[in-house]
Amino acid sequence: MDYETKIAPRAGGFGRYNRVVVVFSWFPNFAVMLNLFSDVFYTVLPDSYHCKPDPQLLPSAFLPSNFSRQGYLNLTIPWVKGSGLSHCELFKYPPNVSDFSEKVSRERVSCTLGWEYANAAGLQSNFVTEWNLVCSDYWKIPLQHVCIMTGWVLGYILLGTLCDWLGRRRCFLFSISLSSLIGVAVCLSNSMVVFLLLRLSQGAMLAGVFISSYIARLELCDPPHRLVVAMISGFFAIFAELLLPGFAVLCRDWPVLQAVATLPLLLLLSYWCCASVFPESPRWLLATAQILQAKRSLQEFSTRNGVCLHNEIYPGETLLSEIDSAYGEDCQPAYLSVLELRRTRVIWKNCLILSFTLFIGTGIQYCFTRNLHSYSSNFYFSYFLRVITGALACIFICLSVNHFGRRGMLLLSAIVTGLSSLLLLALTQYLHGGLVLVLSIVGLLFSQALAMLSAFFASEVMPTVVRGGSLGLVLASGCIGMAASSLMELQNNGGYFLHHVVFASFAVLSVLCIMLLPESKRKPLPDSLKEGENQRRPALFLSRPDRDNLPLLCAQPPLSEYNPDNYSRLVSATRRMLTKDTLPYRIAVPTHAPLLSDSETHGQENEALREVMF
């Protein structure tokens, strides 16, 4: 049965209860993004830092009281032109020298007593300052980013498949419980190795929270409201990013900030007790043939939406009776995994293309944000500019996609992203700094729109039976794109130019791939693999109006009078009527034996026939 046209409207459509559940599904997005982007403040380098002066490296005749604080630092720490005091080196003087001018021969050595740090962005201490992840240990910071993204990749793939096997609600409760416990454990971690392992595990669980709430929200909406509902969840994520700097200033230490970020996850555990605020998706229950649970869920939705599914006068025409007749009484639940995509062509093609575009949208953002860093070294400048462009990308999608279509706006985002990247590659050294900034902002805006729309598009074209696993693959490719920027930092930006060239080329290539996608604007979500395979791309060009029309050569099949809906209702009504004890009529059965036997009756009939003939 078609869920969008036959089931959802008769269960209340996008009614009051559906809207309430959608609102409660936005809060997990806020909690997840609060934990994800808090890592930015954990790993940001302080504005300035240098080695602690070591008295053992100074001559015995040196008296610190004869020098000011700045003069003392100038004598003990080398000065690097353009960046101030050296971050990683100290001066080592000969033991019996008395001349402290620059003429004396001094040896440069690495830091021996640690470092002195200025305040990090918003925090007095983060795990960079706590474990001294600078100089020779700086590579551990991008390694930590890669580990966290690895956890998200595993979470999207594994827990996305779990959404298709156990359901959206069970996967959500499982993920939110473990992510809350791991978040509390992160606050108590006392070593970098433990911190990395816990953050990797928490990233996997947060991915499960995000994907389960994203899918459940989408499956409760009708086609006209799907885009707006999805973009409002994006605004919840942006709101979390805007609040994070204030939380960092108030918390001052990273364990306190981690505790504040974990608090919304703990509050979401109340969804265990209040099943009505995050119910199981009835669409998924019907798609996997869990008829009894689906009927109960539809009854709850219809009751809370103010619609009655029961009709005692015509029992065969109720929605629940039609579900029984359509699926049968002996229907067994059927769960599919993402491995079933191997047997498909259209679904697998759509999954690959949207994974490719999301990978480009997240990976190329590093090329634009790096130009922002070169324009201004202030941490908050690039941070808030990225958040503002994300909000503008959400607004752009809300205003344009429902009007021009998913495929058209995805194509436009890819074109603008590719052009901005190519212009920056070719003309950066010839352009004024303001034009470089404008191109970087435009590229960042449309690359974020490309990433958001790719994820939303994938959730619409993937079938319900494998929506969790297939969307998990698409989102995992986006995390791989985010990890690519950390790999560049791991190599001290040695491969930045190649990184930019590769992603700019991919953006141009994606323009051709997007043309192969179907259009999902205002169309029902596919539930089965067969429905997903029937999604075809629209024609590249409109048919010509001046083409000859030959009606005599158009063989149209005759219209059939058979209506499967009416027939199923008739069968269901007849079955219910025959199984009742009290029938609307009763066949009269004679209480006494007939006067004549069957043989005598037949003989009399034959005799009368002969008389008539002769």
C-alpha positions in Angstrom: 0.0 0.0 0.0 1.2 3.5 -0.8 2.0 5.1 2.5 1.9 8.7 1.4 -1.5 8.6 -0.4 -3.5 5.8 1.4 -2.2 5.5 4.9 -0.7 8.7 6.2 -3.7 11.0 5.3 -6.1 8.6 7.0 -3.9 8.5 10.1 -3.9 12.3 10.4 -1.3 13.3 7.9 1.2 15.8 9.2 -1.1 16.5 12.1 -0.7 17.9 15.6 1.0 14.8 17.0 3.4 14.5 14.1 4.5 18.1 14.6 5.1 17.6 18.3 7.3 14.5 17.6 9.2 16.5 15.0 9.9 19.3 17.5 11.3 16.8 20.0 13.5 15.3 17.2 15.3 18.6 16.8 16.8 18.6 20.3 19.1 15.6 19.6 20.6 17.6 16.8 21.5 20.4 19.2 23.1 18.0 21.7 25.1 16.1 19.0 26.6 19.3 17.4 27.4 20.8 20.8 29.6 17.7 21.4 31.1 17.6 17.9 32.2 21.2 17.7 33.4 21.4 21.2 36.5 19.6 19.9 37.4 22.9 18.1 38.0 24.5 21.5 39.8 21.5 22.9 42.4 21.5 20.3 42.9 25.2 19.4 46.4 26.5 19.9 46.9 29.4 22.3 47.5 32.8 20.8 51.1 32.8 21.9 53.4 30.3 23.7 57.1 29.9 24.3 59.5 27.7 26.3 59.9 28.2 30.0 63.3 29.8 30.6 65.8 27.2 32.1 68.4 28.7 34.5 70.6 25.7 34.0 71.2 26.9 30.4 72.5 30.3 31.6 76.0 31.1 32.7 76.7 31.2 36.5 77.4 35.0 36.4 73.8 35.7 35.2 71.6 37.6 37.6 67.9 37.7 36.7 67.4 40.7 39.0 69.4 42.9 36.6 66.9 42.4 33.7 63.3 43.1 33.2 60.8 40.4 32.3 61.0 41.1 28.6 64.8 41.5 28.6 65.1 38.2 30.5 63.0 36.4 27.8 65.0 38.0 25.0 68.2 36.7 26.5 66.9 33.1 27.0 64.5 32.6 24.0 65.5 33.2 20.3 63.5 35.8 18.4 61.9 34.7 15.1 61.3 37.4 12.6 57.6 37.8 11.9 56.3 35.6 14.7 58.0 36.9 17.9 59.6 34.6 20.5 60.5 31.1 19.3 57.9 28.5 20.2 60.2 25.5 20.5 63.8 26.7 21.2 66.0 28.1 24.0 69.5 29.7 24.1 72.2 27.7 25.8 75.2 29.9 26.9 78.8 28.8 27.6 79.2 28.2 31.4 81.9 30.9 32.0 80.7 33.8 29.8 80.0 37.2 31.2 79.0 39.0 28.0 75.2 38.7 27.2 75.2 40.6 23.9 74.3 39.0 20.6 78.0 38.7 19.7 78.5 35.8 22.1 78.2 32.3 20.6 75.0 30.7 21.8 73.6 27.3 21.1 69.9 26.6 20.3 68.3 23.7 22.1 64.8 22.4 22.5 62.6 23.2 25.4 63.6 21.5 28.7 61.1 22.7 31.3 57.9 22.9 29.3 56.0 25.8 27.9 54.3 29.0 29.0 50.9 29.6 27.3 48.7 32.5 26.8 45.0 31.8 27.2 43.5 29.6 24.5 40.3 30.8 22.7 37.7 31.0 25.4 39.5 28.5 27.7 42.2 28.9 30.2 43.3 25.3 29.6 42.6 22.7 27.0 44.2 19.4 26.3 46.8 21.0 24.1 48.1 23.0 27.1 47.6 20.2 29.5 49.6 17.6 27.6 51.9 20.0 25.8 50.9 19.1 22.2 53.1 21.6 20.5 56.4 21.6 18.6 57.5 18.0 18.1 54.1 16.7 19.5 51.9 18.9 17.4 51.1 16.0 15.0 49.0 14.5 17.8 46.3 17.2 17.3 45.4 16.4 13.7 45.7 12.7 14.6 43.1 13.2 17.3 40.8 14.8 14.6 41.3 11.8 12.4 40.5 9.4 15.2 37.3 11.2 16.0 36.2 11.2 12.3 37.0 7.5 12.2 34.6 7.0 15.1 31.9 8.9 13.2 32.5 6.9 10.1 32.1 3.6 11.9 29.1 4.9 13.8 27.3 6.0 10.6 27.9 2.6 8.9 27.2 0.3 11.8 24.5 2.1 13.6 22.8 3.2 10.4 22.4 -0.5 9.6 21.2 -1.0 13.1 18.4 1.5 12.3 17.2 -0.8 9.6 17.3 -3.9 11.8 16.1 -2.7 15.2 14.2 0.4 14.3 14.7 4.1 14.7 13.7 4.4 18.3 15.7 1.5 19.6 18.8 2.6 17.8 18.3 6.2 19.2 17.9 5.0 22.8 20.9 2.7 22.5 23.1 5.4 21.0 22.0 8.2 23.4 22.6 6.0 26.5 26.2 5.0 25.5 27.1 8.5 24.3 26.0 10.0 27.6 28.0 7.5 29.7 31.1 8.0 27.5 30.7 11.7 27.7 30.9 11.5 31.5 33.9 9.3 31.2 35.7 11.9 29.0 35.4 14.5 31.7 37.4 12.2 34.0 40.1 11.1 31.5 43.6 11.8 32.7 45.8 10.8 29.7 45.8 11.5 26.1 45.4 7.9 25.0 42.3 7.4 27.1 41.0 10.7 25.9 41.4 9.6 22.2 39.8 6.2 22.7 36.8 7.7 24.6 36.3 10.5 22.0 36.4 7.9 19.2 33.8 5.8 20.9 31.6 8.8 21.7 31.8 9.9 18.1 30.5 6.6 16.9 27.5 6.8 19.4 26.8 10.4 18.5 26.6 9.4 14.8 23.9 6.9 15.8 22.0 9.6 17.6 22.2 11.9 14.6 21.2 9.4 11.9 18.3 7.8 13.9 16.7 11.1 14.7 17.3 12.4 11.2 15.5 9.5 9.6 12.7 9.3 12.1 12.0 13.0 11.6 11.9 12.7 7.8 9.6 9.7 7.8 7.0 11.5 9.9 6.6 14.4 7.4 4.6 14.7 4.3 6.3 15.8 1.1 5.6 19.6 1.4 7.1 19.8 4.9 10.2 17.6 4.6 12.6 20.3 3.5 11.6 22.9 6.0 11.7 20.4 8.9 15.2 19.2 7.9 16.5 22.7 7.6 15.2 23.8 11.0 17.2 20.9 12.4 20.2 22.6 10.7 19.4 25.8 12.5 19.5 23.9 15.8 23.0 22.8 14.9 24.0 26.4 14.1 22.5 27.6 17.3 24.8 25.1 19.2 27.8 26.5 17.4 26.9 30.0 18.3 26.6 29.1 22.0 29.8 27.2 22.2 32.2 30.3 22.5 30.1 31.6 25.4 30.1 28.3 27.1 33.9 28.1 26.7 34.4 31.6 28.3 32.2 30.6 31.2 33.6 27.1 31.8 37.3 28.1 31.4 38.6 24.5 31.7 38.0 21.8 29.1 36.6 19.1 31.6 33.9 21.6 32.6 33.0 22.4 29.0 32.8 18.6 28.3 30.4 18.3 31.3 28.2 21.1 29.9 28.2 19.5 26.4 27.2 16.1 28.0 24.3 17.6 30.0 21.9 17.8 26.9 22.7 14.1 26.2 21.7 13.2 29.7 18.5 15.1 29.4 17.6 13.2 26.3 17.6 10.0 28.3 14.1 11.1 29.4 13.0 9.8 25.9 13.3 6.3 27.5 10.3 7.0 29.8 8.3 9.2 27.4 7.8 6.9 24.4 5.2 9.3 22.9 7.8 12.0 22.2 10.0 9.7 20.1 7.8 6.8 18.8 8.8 4.2 16.3 8.3 5.1 12.7 5.1 3.5 11.4 6.5 3.8 7.8 9.4 1.6 8.8 7.1 -0.9 10.6 5.0 -1.3 7.5 8.0 -1.5 5.1 9.4 -4.3 7.1 6.0 -6.1 7.4 5.6 -5.7 11.1 1.8 -5.5 10.8 0.7 -5.8 14.4 3.2 -3.1 15.6 2.3 -0.9 12.6 -1.4 -1.1 13.4 -0.8 -0.2 17.0 1.4 2.7 15.9 -1.1 4.0 13.4 -3.9 3.8 16.0 -1.8 5.9 18.3 -1.0 8.5 15.7 -4.6 8.7 14.5 -5.9 9.0 18.0 -3.5 11.8 18.9 -4.1 13.5 15.6 -7.9 13.5 16.3 -8.7 10.9 13.5 -10.7 7.7 14.1 -9.6 4.6 12.2 -12.6 2.5 13.3 -15.9 2.4 11.6 -18.4 -0.2 12.8 -20.9 0.3 10.0 -18.4 -0.6 7.2 -15.7 -2.6 8.9 -14.2 -3.7 5.6 -13.4 -0.2 4.6 -11.3 0.8 7.6 -7.6 1.4 7.2 -6.6 -1.4 9.5 -8.7 -3.9 7.5 -7.2 -2.8 4.3 -3.7 -3.4 5.8 -4.7 -6.9 6.8 -6.0 -7.7 3.3 -3.0 -6.1 1.6 -0.3 -7.9 3.7 -2.1 -11.1 4.7 -2.4 -12.7 8.0 0.7 -14.9 7.8 3.1 -12.1 6.8 6.5 -12.4 8.4 8.8 -9.4 9.1 11.6 -8.9 6.6 14.7 -6.9 7.5 17.2 -5.9 4.9 20.8 -4.7 5.2 22.8 -2.2 3.2 24.4 -5.2 1.4 21.2 -5.6 -0.6 22.4 -2.5 -2.6 24.7 -4.9 -4.5 21.6 -6.2 -6.3 20.4 -2.8 -7.4 21.4 -0.4 -10.1 19.6 2.9 -9.6 19.7 2.9 -5.8 23.4 2.1 -5.8 24.1 4.7 -8.4 22.3 7.4 -6.5 24.1 6.4 -3.3 27.5 6.7 -5.0 26.8 10.0 -6.6 25.5 11.6 -3.4 28.4 10.2 -1.4 30.7 11.8 -3.9 29.1 15.2 -3.7 29.0 15.1 0.1 32.6 14.1 0.2 33.5 17.1 -2.0 31.3 19.5 0.0 33.0 18.7 3.3 36.5 18.2 2.0 36.8 21.4 0.0 35.8 23.6 2.9 39.3 23.4 4.2 40.6 25.1 1.1 38.3 28.1 1.7 38.8 28.3 5.5 42.6 28.3 5.1 42.2 31.5 3.1 40.2 33.0 5.9 43.1 32.2 8.3 45.6 33.9 6.0 43.3 37.0 5.8 43.0 37.2 9.6 44.7 35.1 12.3 42.0 35.8 14.8 40.3 32.5 15.8 36.8 34.0 16.3 36.9 35.7 12.8 37.1 32.4 10.9 34.9 30.6 13.4 31.9 33.0 13.3 32.3 33.5 9.6 32.0 29.8 9.0 28.9 29.6 11.3 27.2 32.6 9.5 27.8 31.1 6.1 26.3 27.8 7.4 23.1 29.8 8.4 23.0 31.5 5.0 23.3 28.1 3.3 20.3 26.8 5.3 18.3 29.9 4.3 19.4 29.6 0.7 18.2 25.9 0.6 14.8 26.8 2.2 14.1 29.5 -0.3 15.2 27.8 -3.5 15.0 24.0 -3.3 11.2 23.6 -3.1 10.9 26.0 -6.0 13.6 24.9 -8.4 14.0 21.3 -7.3 16.6 19.2 -5.4 18.7 18.3 -8.4 18.8 21.8 -9.9 20.0 23.4 -6.7 22.5 20.7 -6.0 23.9 21.3 -9.5 24.1 25.0 -8.9 25.9 24.5 -5.6 28.4 22.2 -7.2 29.0 24.7 -10.1 29.6 27.7 -7.8 31.8 25.7 -5.5 34.0 24.5 -8.4 34.2 27.9 -10.0 35.2 29.6 -6.7 37.9 26.9 -6.1 39.3 27.2 -9.6 39.4 31.0 -9.5 41.3 30.9 -6.2 43.7 28.3 -7.6 44.5 30.3 -10.7 44.2 34.0 -9.6 45.1 34.2 -5.9 48.4 35.9 -6.5 46.9 38.4 -8.9 43.7 39.3 -6.9 43.3 41.9 -4.2 42.9 40.5 -0.7 39.3 41.6 -0.5 38.4 39.6 -3.7 40.1 36.5 -2.3 38.0 36.9 0.9 34.8 37.3 -1.1 35.6 34.2 -3.2 36.4 32.2 -0.1 33.2 33.2 1.6 31.1 32.4 -1.5 32.9 29.0 -2.0 32.4 28.2 1.7 28.7 29.1 1.6 27.9 26.9 -1.5 30.1 24.1 -0.3 28.1 23.9 2.9 24.9 24.1 0.9 26.3 21.2 -1.3 26.9 19.1 1.8 23.6 19.8 3.5 21.6 19.2 0.3 23.5 16.0 -0.5 22.6 14.5 2.9 18.9 15.6 2.6 18.7 14.4 -1.0 20.1 11.0 -0.1 17.5 10.5 2.7 14.7 11.2 0.2 15.8 8.8 -2.6 16.9 5.9 -0.5 14.2 3.2 0.3 12.8 2.9 3.8 14.0 -0.7 4.2 17.6 0.3 3.8 17.5 4.0 4.5 19.6 3.8 7.6 22.4 1.9 6.1 22.5 3.7 2.8 22.3 7.1 4.4 25.0 6.0 6.8 27.3 5.3 3.8 26.6 8.8 2.4 27.3 10.6 5.7 30.4 8.5 6.3 31.9 9.8 3.1 31.3 13.3 4.4 33.3 12.5 7.5 36.1 11.2 5.3 36.1 14.5 3.5 36.4 16.3 6.9 39.3 14.0 7.9 41.1 15.0 4.7 41.8 18.5 6.1 43.3 16.9 9.2 45.6 14.8 7.1 46.9 18.0 5.5 47.7 19.5 8.9 49.4 16.2 9.8 51.8 16.9 7.0 52.3 20.5 8.0 50.2 21.6 5.0 52.8 20.1 2.7 50.2 18.8 0.2 47.8 21.7 0.4 48.1 22.7 -3.3 47.5 19.1 -4.4 44.6 18.9 -2.0 43.0 22.0 -3.5 43.6 20.8 -7.1 42.1 17.4 -6.5 38.9 18.7 -4.8 38.5 21.5 -7.4 38.6 18.8 -10.1 36.2 16.6 -8.2 33.8 19.5 -7.9 33.8 20.0 -11.7 33.4 16.2 -12.2 30.4 16.1 -9.8 28.5 18.5 -12.2 28.2 15.6 -14.7 27.3 13.1 -12.0 24.5 15.1 -10.6 22.7 15.1 -14.0 22.1 11.3 -13.5 20.1 11.8 -10.2 16.3 11.7 -10.1 14.1 14.5 -8.8 12.4 14.0 -5.4 10.6 17.3 -5.0 7.1 16.7 -3.6 7.3 13.0 -4.4 6.6 10.2 -1.9 9.5 8.5 -0.1 10.3 5.1 -1.6 9.6 2.2 0.8 10.8 -0.9 -1.0 13.8 -1.7 -3.2 11.5 -1.9 -6.1 10.2 1.6 -5.6 13.7 2.8 -5.2 14.7 1.2 -8.5 11.8 2.9 -10.3 13.2 6.4 -9.6 14.4 7.6 -12.9 16.1 10.8 -13.8 14.0 13.4 -15.6 14.8 14.2 -19.2 17.7 16.6 -19.7 15.8 18.6 -22.3 12.0 19.3 -22.6 10.2 17.7 -25.5 9.8 19.9 -28.5 6.3 21.3 -28.9 6.5 21.3 -32.8 7.1 17.6 -32.9 4.4 15.8 -35.0 1.7 14.0 -33.1 0.4 10.9 -34.8 -2.6 9.7 -32.7 -3.3 6.7 -35.1 0.1 5.3 -34.4 -0.2 5.7 -30.6 -1.4 2.3 -29.4 -2.9 2.9 -26.0 -3.9 -0.1 -23.9 -7.6 -0.4 -23.1 -8.7 0.8 -19.8 -9.4 -2.0 -17.3 -12.5 -1.9 -15.2 -10.7 -3.8 -12.4 -9.9 -1.6 -9.5 -7.6 -3.3 -6.9 -8.7 -0.9 -4.2 -12.4 -1.7 -4.6 -11.7 -5.4 -4.9 -9.6 -5.5 -1.7 -12.3 -3.7 0.2 -15.0 -6.1 -1.1 -12.9 -9.1 -0.2 -12.2 -7.7 3.3 -15.8 -6.8 3.9 -17.0 -10.2 2.7 -14.5 -11.9 5.0 -15.6 -9.9 8.0 -19.3 -10.5 7.3 -18.9 -14.3 6.9 -16.9 -14.6 10.1 -19.6 -12.9 12.2 -22.0 -14.9 14.3 -25.1 -12.7 13.4 -25.6 -12.4 9.7 -27.8 -9.7 8.2 -29.9 -12.5 6.6 -30.5 -16.2 7.4 -31.1 -18.9 4.9 -34.3 -20.8 5.7 -33.7 -24.6 6.1 -36.9 -26.9 5.9 -37.6 -28.6 9.2 -39.5 -31.6 7.6 -38.5 -34.0 4.8 -39.8 -33.3 1.3 -42.9 -35.1 0.2 -41.2 -36.7 -2.8 -37.8 -38.3 -3.1 -35.3 -37.0 -5.6 -35.9 -39.9 -8.0 -39.7 -39.3 -8.0 -39.3 -35.7 -8.5 -37.0 -36.2 -11.5 -39.5 -38.7 -12.9 -42.4 -36.2 -12.7 -40.3 -33.6 -14.4 -39.5 -35.9 -17.3 -43.2 -36.8 -17.7 -44.3 -33.2 -17.9 -41.6 -32.5 -20.5 -42.9 -35.3 -22.8 -46.5 -34.0 -22.5 -45.3 -30.6 -23.6 -43.4 -31.9 -26.5 -46.1 -34.1 -27.9 
